[in-house]
Amino acid sequence: MNQKEKTYYALSSPPGRSATASIRISGPRSLATLCKLTTKNKHIFKHGVTRVCNIFNKTNTLVDRAVVVFYRKPKSYTGEDMVEIHAHGNPLITHSIFNELSNFGLRPADPGEFTRNAYLNNKIDLVQAEAVLSLINAQTNKGVELSISIASGNLSSHLIELRSSLINALSHVE
């Protein structure tokens, strides 16, 4: 897989019309892609700093004015270089940005790929990864509360303490 194919994108907000649409790009070509979309130099994008930028297509036509954020690896959700584009939530705008990303050789993300890569890059553990799906699908306030607690690492911390206690008890038995 080449560098372009390793960089992927997806809508991280629900599809359809809304005030905003969040598009996430992750992989080694994230920053270069953002620079192409905005026609800006890479040095203006600092880790975690939001900027309002114009987004252009390949014919240099303005697609949207959006809030963008660049996250440098390993300090991103996925552990890879990552970009978030918060554009207006018109499906025509989203589709146009997706066309540009595909034209740059990026590929659509597989379902759950951002979270899978967060797990593979040791940003979250398996319990937290499972909790992300539970959080997205929670139907009650209590379900949301529990999933957030687990996703933030509370259960994992408890399990680590429990494991340590069990190893300690086993060593005493032996």
Disulfide bonds with the S-S distance in Angstrom:
none
